[in-house]
């Protein structure tokens, strides 16, 4: 290594630690989860619009997990996993352990979370399982 900034940045990327977080599926936990995501994103070198977009994507996915996965008031948890790969792309997953609810035909002024996630992330997949739902996404460096 010759000490160039480029090598330092590349080295930092390859040494980033994924974020693995589990929190209770209660709306009051979202603010703390967002802070942890923001702190992790800053620590792995994200800033500006990418950091803001990541917070929105994770926040919407987690809010959906709480609202829709645990809508009957049953206790549960939400998992968040984030990783920044060697080229800077962020890969993420948000998972609940509740039950799936079909979207109504007319959501009214609600139901825009998945559309927002799809607009901000490069790739989005939704996995419905008998033991919960997972939203996976990738967000490349701009």
C-alpha positions as CSV (number, residue, x, y, z in Angstrom):
1,X,0.0,0.0,0.0
2,X,1.4,3.3,-1.0
3,X,-0.8,5.4,1.3
4,X,-3.0,6.8,-1.5
5,X,-6.5,7.9,-0.5
6,X,-8.0,5.4,-3.1
7,X,-6.3,2.5,-1.5
8,X,-7.4,3.6,2.0
9,X,-11.0,3.9,0.8
10,X,-10.9,0.5,-0.9
11,X,-9.3,-1.1,2.2
12,X,-12.0,0.4,4.4
13,X,-14.7,-1.1,2.2
14,X,-13.3,-4.6,2.3
15,X,-13.0,-4.4,6.1
16,X,-16.6,-3.2,6.8
17,X,-18.6,-5.2,9.2
18,X,-22.2,-6.1,8.4
19,X,-25.0,-4.8,10.6
20,X,-27.1,-7.4,12.2
21,X,-29.9,-6.0,14.4
22,X,-33.0,-7.5,16.0
23,X,-35.5,-5.3,17.7
24,X,-39.0,-5.7,19.1
25,X,-41.8,-5.3,16.6
26,X,-43.2,-2.1,18.3
27,X,-43.5,1.2,16.5
28,X,-41.7,2.9,19.4
29,X,-38.5,1.0,18.5
30,X,-38.3,2.5,15.0
31,X,-36.4,5.7,16.0
32,X,-33.7,3.7,17.8
33,X,-33.4,1.3,14.8
34,X,-33.0,4.3,12.4
35,X,-30.2,5.7,14.6
36,X,-28.3,2.4,14.5
37,X,-28.7,2.2,10.7
38,X,-27.5,5.8,10.3
39,X,-24.5,5.2,12.5
40,X,-23.6,2.0,10.7
41,X,-24.0,3.7,7.3
42,X,-21.8,6.6,8.3
43,X,-19.2,4.2,9.7
44,X,-18.9,2.3,6.4
45,X,-18.5,5.5,4.4
46,X,-22.0,6.3,3.2
47,X,-23.1,9.9,3.1
48,X,-25.5,12.3,1.5
49,X,-28.3,11.0,-0.7
50,X,-27.3,7.3,-0.5
51,X,-27.3,7.5,3.3
52,X,-30.7,9.2,3.3
53,X,-32.1,6.7,0.8
54,X,-30.9,3.8,2.8
55,X,-32.5,5.1,5.9
56,X,-35.8,5.5,4.0
57,X,-35.7,2.0,2.6
58,X,-34.9,0.3,5.9
59,X,-37.3,2.5,7.8
60,X,-40.2,1.8,5.4
61,X,-39.5,-1.9,5.3
62,X,-39.3,-2.1,9.2
63,X,-42.5,0.0,9.6
64,X,-44.3,-2.3,7.2
65,X,-43.0,-5.4,9.1
66,X,-44.4,-3.9,12.3
67,X,-47.7,-2.7,10.9
68,X,-48.5,-5.6,8.6
69,X,-46.7,-8.6,10.1
70,X,-47.9,-8.0,13.7
71,X,-51.2,-6.3,13.0
72,X,-53.1,-8.5,15.5
73,X,-51.0,-7.1,18.4
74,X,-49.0,-10.3,18.8
75,X,-45.5,-9.8,20.1
76,X,-42.7,-10.3,17.6
77,X,-39.4,-9.1,16.4
78,X,-37.9,-7.5,13.3
79,X,-34.4,-8.3,11.9
80,X,-32.3,-5.9,9.9
81,X,-29.2,-7.0,8.0
82,X,-27.0,-4.7,6.0
83,X,-23.7,-5.2,4.3
84,X,-21.5,-3.0,2.0
85,X,-19.6,-5.1,-0.5
86,X,-16.1,-4.4,-1.9
87,X,-17.5,-2.2,-4.7
88,X,-19.6,-0.2,-2.3
89,X,-23.0,-1.7,-3.0
90,X,-25.3,-2.0,0.0
91,X,-27.2,-5.3,0.3
92,X,-30.0,-5.4,2.9
93,X,-32.8,-7.5,4.3
94,X,-35.6,-6.7,6.7
95,X,-37.5,-9.6,8.1
96,X,-40.5,-10.1,10.4
97,X,-41.9,-13.3,11.9
98,X,-45.6,-12.5,11.6
99,X,-48.3,-13.2,9.1
100,X,-48.7,-11.9,5.5
101,X,-51.6,-9.6,4.7
102,X,-52.7,-9.1,1.1
103,X,-52.7,-5.5,0.0
104,X,-56.2,-4.1,-0.5
105,X,-57.2,-3.2,-4.0
106,X,-57.7,0.4,-3.0
107,X,-55.2,1.3,-0.3
108,X,-56.5,4.9,-0.1
109,X,-53.7,7.2,1.1
110,X,-51.7,4.3,2.6
111,X,-49.7,1.4,1.1
112,X,-46.9,3.3,-0.6
113,X,-44.0,1.8,1.4
114,X,-43.1,-0.9,-1.1
115,X,-43.4,1.5,-4.0
116,X,-41.0,3.9,-2.2
117,X,-38.6,1.0,-1.5
118,X,-38.7,0.0,-5.2
119,X,-38.1,3.5,-6.4
120,X,-35.0,4.0,-4.2
121,X,-33.4,0.6,-4.4
122,X,-31.9,-0.9,-7.6
123,X,-33.2,-4.4,-6.8
124,X,-36.0,-5.4,-4.5
125,X,-37.5,-8.8,-3.7
126,X,-40.3,-9.8,-1.4
127,X,-40.3,-13.3,0.2
128,X,-43.5,-14.4,1.9
129,X,-43.0,-17.4,4.1
130,X,-45.2,-19.3,6.5
131,X,-43.1,-17.8,9.4
132,X,-42.8,-14.2,8.2
133,X,-41.9,-11.9,5.4
134,X,-38.5,-10.7,4.2
135,X,-37.8,-7.7,2.0
136,X,-34.3,-7.9,0.3
137,X,-32.7,-5.0,-1.6
138,X,-29.5,-3.7,-3.1
139,X,-28.5,0.0,-3.4
140,X,-25.4,0.6,-5.6
141,X,-23.0,3.5,-5.1
142,X,-24.0,6.4,-7.2
